Amino acid sequence: MYKHATSLYLSTNATALGVVVEYFRLFRFGVQEDVPTSEDMYGKEEAMVQRSFLNTAMAPNVTDGVVVGLLKLVDSWKFMSRCFHGIDIQPIRIVLGPGCVLNAAAKCSITITENTIRLAFPDLINDTAGRIIAEKLVDQEFTMYGTFEFKYDEQSGRITSIQSKFDMLTPVLRLLGCLKDVARVFENAVITPECRIRVTRREILLS
């Protein structure tokens, strides 16, 4: 009996780990936007593979701690992929915790573009001081470190929760060298210092 329970536990964890590893493999470079034509066959195929994985591996009511539902979660990820150019997310280590919770330390590389300013930090373009800060940010490459938490339901074999946060404040402070300017960047920004969509902006952006 004990041996059977142990084997089942190991099997469940192996399955959960496999799902998380596959998530990082498929979404290393963010979410592939749906491609409506056949001009970019690789992009179209990649989008189909991502969608297939999500439909299989994620619970219909999966949450990121704020929104609930796979479609809303994907919309949130797509927005982040539009915000930042050259997203590259790589896991550093994945730890199996109790209760089918997996915690992953990861690093994420991004490039700030004019599109980033327009989508993530639109208030910076409203005045001269903000535009000066924005000019310093554009074309800068940042490497951020953060964590993912995956909750896996062993009965359904699906992920029920996936939450992530990255330290965006540190590289911004390193670049600007002034806490006042950093505060100006994130004041009323769409993206928080933890590189998440601000709750008060989320429903407006994703509606």
Secondary structure, 3 states (H helix, E strand, C coil): CHHHHHHHHHHHHHHHHHHHHHHHHHCCCCCCCCCCCCCCHHHHHHHHHHHHHHHHHEEEEEECCCCECHHHHHHHHHHHHHHCEEEEEEEEEEEECHHHEEEEEEEEEEECCHHHHHHHCHHHHHCHHHHHHHHHHCCCEEEEEEEEEEEEECCCCEEEEEEEEECCHHHHHHHHCCHHHHHHHHCCCCECCCCCECHHHHHHHHC
